[in-house]
C-alpha cells in the first residue's frame, strides 16, 4: 500500500551510442562466375541510439513502454568462402522497436539508485546495401536487458546513466535474376550506453 501511494508516472528520453554491435550473416550469393556461401559475423561501427519511454514508478519496481532506434554501418563487408571473396559494398543496418520493460530499483540511497531490468517487444531491422540493390525490412520479436543508475536532481527530475544489450528482429531477404541471385539471413545484437533525463508527474 505504501508503494502504491507513492507511485508516479514518468517520461524519459535517452540519447547515446552503440559501443559494440555485430550481425551474424549467413546466406549464398551468385554473381556471374562468383558463387559463394557464407556464415560470418560482421562488426558494426558505433552508431546513434535514441529512445523514449512512458512509465509507472511503483517504488522498487517500474513498468514502462519504450520506443527505440539505432543505426550503424558494417565495418567490413568482405564475404569469404574458401579462397573466394566478394565485397558487398557499403551496408548500413538500422533497428527500431516498441518494447515493454520491467525494471527493479536497488539500494536505499535517496539520490543514487542502481537498477536492473529487461524488456521484450516487436522490432524491425532494415538492411541497406546499394551494391546489392537491397533495401528491405525484417520484423519480429526483439528483447533487451538493461542496467544503470538513476541520479535524482529534484523532486520531479532525474538523470539516468544506462547500459543495455539489445537483440533486434531477425532479417532475411532473397533476390534472383539471370546471372545474379542471393539469399541472406541476419541476426543483429548491440551494446549501447545512454544518458537520459526522466521527468515525473
BAVO-779608 format. One record per residue (C-alpha): residue number from 0; residue in three letters; chain; y, x, z. Coordinates in Angstrom, 2 decimals, padded with zeros to 5 digits. Layout:
# residues N
<seq: NUM, type: Ala, mol: A, y: Y, x: X, z: Z> $
...
END
This chain:
# residues 201
<seq: 0, type: Unk, mol: A, y: 000.00, x: 000.00, z: 000.00> $
<seq: 1, type: Unk, mol: A, y: 002.37, x: 002.85, z: 000.77> $
<seq: 2, type: Unk, mol: A, y: 001.67, x: 004.45, z: -002.58> $
<seq: 3, type: Unk, mol: A, y: 002.25, x: 001.14, z: -004.37> $
<seq: 4, type: Unk, mol: A, y: 005.54, x: 000.59, z: -002.56> $
<seq: 5, type: Unk, mol: A, y: 006.89, x: 003.97, z: -003.72> $
<seq: 6, type: Unk, mol: A, y: 005.68, x: 003.61, z: -007.32> $
<seq: 7, type: Unk, mol: A, y: 008.22, x: 004.44, z: -010.03> $
<seq: 8, type: Unk, mol: A, y: 008.37, x: 004.15, z: -013.78> $
<seq: 9, type: Unk, mol: A, y: 009.49, x: 007.17, z: -015.76> $
<seq: 10, type: Unk, mol: A, y: 010.23, x: 008.56, z: -019.19> $
<seq: 11, type: Unk, mol: A, y: 009.51, x: 012.19, z: -020.03> $
<seq: 12, type: Unk, mol: A, y: 010.45, x: 014.27, z: -023.08> $
<seq: 13, type: Unk, mol: A, y: 008.70, x: 017.60, z: -023.75> $
<seq: 14, type: Unk, mol: A, y: 009.60, x: 020.44, z: -026.09> $
<seq: 15, type: Unk, mol: A, y: 007.54, x: 023.57, z: -026.60> $
<seq: 16, type: Unk, mol: A, y: 005.31, x: 025.61, z: -028.87> $
<seq: 17, type: Unk, mol: A, y: 001.66, x: 026.04, z: -029.74> $
<seq: 18, type: Unk, mol: A, y: 000.98, x: 029.55, z: -028.47> $
<seq: 19, type: Unk, mol: A, y: -002.59, x: 029.73, z: -029.76> $
<seq: 20, type: Unk, mol: A, y: -004.19, x: 027.42, z: -032.31> $
<seq: 21, type: Unk, mol: A, y: -007.10, x: 027.55, z: -034.70> $
<seq: 22, type: Unk, mol: A, y: -009.04, x: 025.42, z: -037.14> $
<seq: 23, type: Unk, mol: A, y: -012.77, x: 025.63, z: -037.79> $
<seq: 24, type: Unk, mol: A, y: -013.02, x: 025.14, z: -041.55> $
<seq: 25, type: Unk, mol: A, y: -016.26, x: 024.56, z: -043.41> $
<seq: 26, type: Unk, mol: A, y: -016.95, x: 023.46, z: -046.95> $
<seq: 27, type: Unk, mol: A, y: -017.56, x: 024.51, z: -050.53> $
<seq: 28, type: Unk, mol: A, y: -015.31, x: 025.31, z: -053.47> $
<seq: 29, type: Unk, mol: A, y: -015.83, x: 025.69, z: -057.22> $
<seq: 30, type: Unk, mol: A, y: -013.01, x: 027.14, z: -059.33> $
<seq: 31, type: Unk, mol: A, y: -014.25, x: 028.26, z: -062.74> $
<seq: 32, type: Unk, mol: A, y: -016.56, x: 031.22, z: -062.11> $
<seq: 33, type: Unk, mol: A, y: -015.89, x: 031.18, z: -058.34> $
<seq: 34, type: Unk, mol: A, y: -018.44, x: 029.26, z: -056.27> $
<seq: 35, type: Unk, mol: A, y: -018.11, x: 029.71, z: -052.52> $
<seq: 36, type: Unk, mol: A, y: -019.49, x: 028.16, z: -049.37> $
<seq: 37, type: Unk, mol: A, y: -017.72, x: 028.99, z: -046.13> $
<seq: 38, type: Unk, mol: A, y: -017.78, x: 028.27, z: -042.42> $
<seq: 39, type: Unk, mol: A, y: -014.90, x: 030.17, z: -040.81> $
<seq: 40, type: Unk, mol: A, y: -012.32, x: 029.97, z: -038.04> $
<seq: 41, type: Unk, mol: A, y: -008.68, x: 030.42, z: -039.09> $
<seq: 42, type: Unk, mol: A, y: -005.85, x: 031.15, z: -036.66> $
<seq: 43, type: Unk, mol: A, y: -002.68, x: 029.09, z: -036.92> $
<seq: 44, type: Unk, mol: A, y: 000.81, x: 030.56, z: -036.46> $
<seq: 45, type: Unk, mol: A, y: 002.87, x: 029.47, z: -033.49> $
<seq: 46, type: Unk, mol: A, y: 004.49, x: 026.15, z: -034.23> $
<seq: 47, type: Unk, mol: A, y: 006.54, x: 023.32, z: -032.80> $
<seq: 48, type: Unk, mol: A, y: 005.11, x: 020.98, z: -030.17> $
<seq: 49, type: Unk, mol: A, y: 007.02, x: 017.88, z: -029.04> $
<seq: 50, type: Unk, mol: A, y: 006.04, x: 014.77, z: -027.11> $
<seq: 51, type: Unk, mol: A, y: 007.46, x: 011.78, z: -025.30> $
<seq: 52, type: Unk, mol: A, y: 005.80, x: 009.67, z: -022.62> $
<seq: 53, type: Unk, mol: A, y: 006.39, x: 006.50, z: -020.61> $
<seq: 54, type: Unk, mol: A, y: 004.53, x: 006.44, z: -017.32> $
<seq: 55, type: Unk, mol: A, y: 003.97, x: 004.95, z: -013.91> $
<seq: 56, type: Unk, mol: A, y: 004.01, x: 007.22, z: -010.84> $
<seq: 57, type: Unk, mol: A, y: 001.89, x: 005.81, z: -008.02> $
<seq: 58, type: Unk, mol: A, y: 002.31, x: 008.67, z: -005.62> $
<seq: 59, type: Unk, mol: A, y: -000.58, x: 011.10, z: -006.15> $
<seq: 60, type: Unk, mol: A, y: -001.70, x: 009.57, z: -009.45> $
<seq: 61, type: Unk, mol: A, y: 000.22, x: 008.91, z: -012.66> $
<seq: 62, type: Unk, mol: A, y: -000.69, x: 006.90, z: -015.75> $
<seq: 63, type: Unk, mol: A, y: 001.22, x: 007.41, z: -018.98> $
<seq: 64, type: Unk, mol: A, y: 001.23, x: 006.64, z: -022.65> $
<seq: 65, type: Unk, mol: A, y: 002.29, x: 009.59, z: -024.78> $
<seq: 66, type: Unk, mol: A, y: 003.15, x: 010.27, z: -028.41> $
<seq: 67, type: Unk, mol: A, y: 002.91, x: 013.90, z: -029.55> $
<seq: 68, type: Unk, mol: A, y: 003.35, x: 016.04, z: -032.66> $
<seq: 69, type: Unk, mol: A, y: 002.61, x: 019.67, z: -033.54> $
<seq: 70, type: Unk, mol: A, y: 002.58, x: 021.81, z: -036.68> $
<seq: 71, type: Unk, mol: A, y: 001.85, x: 025.32, z: -037.91> $
<seq: 72, type: Unk, mol: A, y: 000.68, x: 027.43, z: -040.87> $
<seq: 73, type: Unk, mol: A, y: -002.65, x: 029.20, z: -041.25> $
<seq: 74, type: Unk, mol: A, y: -002.15, x: 032.94, z: -040.68> $
<seq: 75, type: Unk, mol: A, y: -004.90, x: 033.95, z: -043.10> $
<seq: 76, type: Unk, mol: A, y: -006.19, x: 031.80, z: -045.95> $
<seq: 77, type: Unk, mol: A, y: -008.84, x: 034.08, z: -047.47> $
<seq: 78, type: Unk, mol: A, y: -012.26, x: 032.42, z: -047.65> $
<seq: 79, type: Unk, mol: A, y: -015.20, x: 034.86, z: -047.75> $
<seq: 80, type: Unk, mol: A, y: -018.74, x: 034.20, z: -048.97> $
<seq: 81, type: Unk, mol: A, y: -020.69, x: 037.43, z: -049.09> $
<seq: 82, type: Unk, mol: A, y: -018.86, x: 039.73, z: -051.50> $
<seq: 83, type: Unk, mol: A, y: -016.82, x: 036.86, z: -052.96> $
<seq: 84, type: Unk, mol: A, y: -013.37, x: 035.89, z: -051.68> $
<seq: 85, type: Unk, mol: A, y: -010.94, x: 033.12, z: -052.53> $
<seq: 86, type: Unk, mol: A, y: -007.30, x: 032.70, z: -051.46> $
<seq: 87, type: Unk, mol: A, y: -006.47, x: 029.11, z: -050.54> $
<seq: 88, type: Unk, mol: A, y: -002.76, x: 029.88, z: -050.75> $
<seq: 89, type: Unk, mol: A, y: -000.27, x: 028.53, z: -048.23> $
<seq: 90, type: Unk, mol: A, y: -001.87, x: 025.98, z: -045.89> $
<seq: 91, type: Unk, mol: A, y: 000.03, x: 024.04, z: -043.22> $
<seq: 92, type: Unk, mol: A, y: -001.53, x: 021.87, z: -040.53> $
<seq: 93, type: Unk, mol: A, y: 000.28, x: 019.14, z: -038.62> $
<seq: 94, type: Unk, mol: A, y: -001.10, x: 016.79, z: -036.00> $
<seq: 95, type: Unk, mol: A, y: 000.13, x: 013.61, z: -034.35> $
<seq: 96, type: Unk, mol: A, y: -001.49, x: 011.39, z: -031.73> $
<seq: 97, type: Unk, mol: A, y: -000.98, x: 008.47, z: -029.38> $
<seq: 98, type: Unk, mol: A, y: -002.55, x: 009.29, z: -026.00> $
<seq: 99, type: Unk, mol: A, y: -003.37, x: 007.59, z: -022.71> $
<seq: 100, type: Unk, mol: A, y: -003.16, x: 010.15, z: -019.89> $
<seq: 101, type: Unk, mol: A, y: -004.18, x: 010.19, z: -016.23> $
<seq: 102, type: Unk, mol: A, y: -002.57, x: 012.87, z: -014.05> $
<seq: 103, type: Unk, mol: A, y: -003.09, x: 013.88, z: -010.43> $
<seq: 104, type: Unk, mol: A, y: -000.25, x: 015.43, z: -008.41> $
<seq: 105, type: Unk, mol: A, y: -001.41, x: 018.10, z: -005.96> $
<seq: 106, type: Unk, mol: A, y: 000.09, x: 019.65, z: -002.85> $
<seq: 107, type: Unk, mol: A, y: 002.59, x: 018.30, z: -000.34> $
<seq: 108, type: Unk, mol: A, y: 005.86, x: 020.03, z: -001.28> $
<seq: 109, type: Unk, mol: A, y: 008.71, x: 017.63, z: -001.98> $
<seq: 110, type: Unk, mol: A, y: 010.30, x: 019.90, z: -004.60> $
<seq: 111, type: Unk, mol: A, y: 007.39, x: 021.69, z: -006.32> $
<seq: 112, type: Unk, mol: A, y: 004.43, x: 019.53, z: -007.35> $
<seq: 113, type: Unk, mol: A, y: 001.49, x: 021.07, z: -009.26> $
<seq: 114, type: Unk, mol: A, y: -000.59, x: 018.66, z: -011.33> $
<seq: 115, type: Unk, mol: A, y: -003.68, x: 018.40, z: -013.50> $
<seq: 116, type: Unk, mol: A, y: -004.66, x: 015.69, z: -015.94> $
<seq: 117, type: Unk, mol: A, y: -006.47, x: 014.60, z: -019.07> $
<seq: 118, type: Unk, mol: A, y: -005.94, x: 012.17, z: -021.90> $
<seq: 119, type: Unk, mol: A, y: -007.69, x: 010.51, z: -024.81> $
<seq: 120, type: Unk, mol: A, y: -006.30, x: 008.66, z: -027.79> $
<seq: 121, type: Unk, mol: A, y: -006.09, x: 008.26, z: -031.55> $
<seq: 122, type: Unk, mol: A, y: -004.75, x: 011.01, z: -033.77> $
<seq: 123, type: Unk, mol: A, y: -004.01, x: 012.11, z: -037.31> $
<seq: 124, type: Unk, mol: A, y: -004.40, x: 015.58, z: -038.81> $
<seq: 125, type: Unk, mol: A, y: -002.63, x: 016.49, z: -042.05> $
<seq: 126, type: Unk, mol: A, y: -003.56, x: 019.45, z: -044.26> $
<seq: 127, type: Unk, mol: A, y: -001.11, x: 020.54, z: -046.95> $
<seq: 128, type: Unk, mol: A, y: -002.41, x: 023.11, z: -049.44> $
<seq: 129, type: Unk, mol: A, y: -000.26, x: 023.17, z: -052.63> $
<seq: 130, type: Unk, mol: A, y: -002.59, x: 025.58, z: -054.45> $
<seq: 131, type: Unk, mol: A, y: -005.46, x: 023.10, z: -054.00> $
<seq: 132, type: Unk, mol: A, y: -003.18, x: 020.15, z: -054.77> $
<seq: 133, type: Unk, mol: A, y: -004.21, x: 018.90, z: -051.34> $
<seq: 134, type: Unk, mol: A, y: -002.10, x: 016.71, z: -049.06> $
<seq: 135, type: Unk, mol: A, y: -004.25, x: 014.30, z: -047.12> $
<seq: 136, type: Unk, mol: A, y: -004.59, x: 012.93, z: -043.60> $
<seq: 137, type: Unk, mol: A, y: -007.69, x: 012.58, z: -041.44> $
<seq: 138, type: Unk, mol: A, y: -007.71, x: 010.22, z: -038.47> $
<seq: 139, type: Unk, mol: A, y: -009.92, x: 009.80, z: -035.43> $
<seq: 140, type: Unk, mol: A, y: -010.32, x: 010.45, z: -031.73> $
<seq: 141, type: Unk, mol: A, y: -008.08, x: 013.04, z: -030.06> $
<seq: 142, type: Unk, mol: A, y: -008.20, x: 014.36, z: -026.48> $
<seq: 143, type: Unk, mol: A, y: -006.44, x: 016.82, z: -024.21> $
<seq: 144, type: Unk, mol: A, y: -006.39, x: 018.42, z: -020.76> $
<seq: 145, type: Unk, mol: A, y: -003.13, x: 019.28, z: -019.02> $
<seq: 146, type: Unk, mol: A, y: -001.82, x: 021.29, z: -016.07> $
<seq: 147, type: Unk, mol: A, y: 001.59, x: 022.28, z: -014.84> $
<seq: 148, type: Unk, mol: A, y: 004.23, x: 021.98, z: -012.15> $
<seq: 149, type: Unk, mol: A, y: 006.99, x: 019.45, z: -011.59> $
<seq: 150, type: Unk, mol: A, y: 010.27, x: 020.71, z: -010.11> $
<seq: 151, type: Unk, mol: A, y: 012.38, x: 017.99, z: -008.53> $
<seq: 152, type: Unk, mol: A, y: 016.09, x: 018.26, z: -009.40> $
<seq: 153, type: Unk, mol: A, y: 017.32, x: 014.95, z: -007.96> $
<seq: 154, type: Unk, mol: A, y: 016.03, x: 011.58, z: -006.83> $
<seq: 155, type: Unk, mol: A, y: 015.72, x: 010.39, z: -010.43> $
<seq: 156, type: Unk, mol: A, y: 015.30, x: 013.59, z: -012.50> $
<seq: 157, type: Unk, mol: A, y: 012.66, x: 016.36, z: -012.52> $
<seq: 158, type: Unk, mol: A, y: 011.79, x: 019.35, z: -014.69> $
<seq: 159, type: Unk, mol: A, y: 008.25, x: 019.86, z: -015.93> $
<seq: 160, type: Unk, mol: A, y: 006.65, x: 023.15, z: -016.99> $
<seq: 161, type: Unk, mol: A, y: 003.28, x: 022.41, z: -018.52> $
<seq: 162, type: Unk, mol: A, y: 000.28, x: 023.72, z: -020.43> $
<seq: 163, type: Unk, mol: A, y: -002.21, x: 021.69, z: -022.46> $
<seq: 164, type: Unk, mol: A, y: -005.30, x: 022.15, z: -024.55> $
<seq: 165, type: Unk, mol: A, y: -005.31, x: 019.64, z: -027.39> $
<seq: 166, type: Unk, mol: A, y: -008.19, x: 018.73, z: -029.70> $
<seq: 167, type: Unk, mol: A, y: -006.92, x: 016.71, z: -032.64> $
<seq: 168, type: Unk, mol: A, y: -008.60, x: 014.37, z: -035.07> $
<seq: 169, type: Unk, mol: A, y: -011.16, x: 015.86, z: -037.47> $
<seq: 170, type: Unk, mol: A, y: -010.17, x: 016.28, z: -041.11> $
<seq: 171, type: Unk, mol: A, y: -012.29, x: 016.01, z: -044.23> $
<seq: 172, type: Unk, mol: A, y: -011.43, x: 015.86, z: -047.91> $
<seq: 173, type: Unk, mol: A, y: -013.15, x: 016.12, z: -051.29> $
<seq: 174, type: Unk, mol: A, y: -011.91, x: 016.56, z: -054.85> $
<seq: 175, type: Unk, mol: A, y: -013.63, x: 017.05, z: -058.20> $
<seq: 176, type: Unk, mol: A, y: -012.65, x: 017.60, z: -061.82> $
<seq: 177, type: Unk, mol: A, y: -014.24, x: 019.64, z: -064.62> $
<seq: 178, type: Unk, mol: A, y: -014.25, x: 023.29, z: -063.54> $
<seq: 179, type: Unk, mol: A, y: -012.65, x: 022.66, z: -060.13> $
<seq: 180, type: Unk, mol: A, y: -014.03, x: 020.94, z: -057.03> $
<seq: 181, type: Unk, mol: A, y: -014.06, x: 021.29, z: -053.26> $
<seq: 182, type: Unk, mol: A, y: -015.26, x: 019.68, z: -050.06> $
<seq: 183, type: Unk, mol: A, y: -013.55, x: 020.53, z: -046.77> $
<seq: 184, type: Unk, mol: A, y: -014.14, x: 019.67, z: -043.13> $
<seq: 185, type: Unk, mol: A, y: -011.94, x: 020.96, z: -040.32> $
<seq: 186, type: Unk, mol: A, y: -011.68, x: 020.77, z: -036.54> $
<seq: 187, type: Unk, mol: A, y: -008.35, x: 021.90, z: -035.10> $
<seq: 188, type: Unk, mol: A, y: -007.52, x: 022.86, z: -031.50> $
<seq: 189, type: Unk, mol: A, y: -004.34, x: 024.17, z: -029.92> $
<seq: 190, type: Unk, mol: A, y: -002.97, x: 025.60, z: -026.68> $
<seq: 191, type: Unk, mol: A, y: 000.63, x: 024.55, z: -026.05> $
<seq: 192, type: Unk, mol: A, y: 003.28, x: 025.41, z: -023.47> $
<seq: 193, type: Unk, mol: A, y: 006.12, x: 022.94, z: -022.92> $
<seq: 194, type: Unk, mol: A, y: 009.24, x: 022.34, z: -020.88> $
<seq: 195, type: Unk, mol: A, y: 010.04, x: 018.72, z: -020.12> $
<seq: 196, type: Unk, mol: A, y: 012.60, x: 016.51, z: -018.45> $
<seq: 197, type: Unk, mol: A, y: 011.42, x: 013.43, z: -016.53> $
<seq: 198, type: Unk, mol: A, y: 013.69, x: 010.52, z: -015.64> $
<seq: 199, type: Unk, mol: A, y: 012.52, x: 007.97, z: -013.07> $
<seq: 200, type: Unk, mol: A, y: 013.78, x: 004.40, z: -012.88> $
END
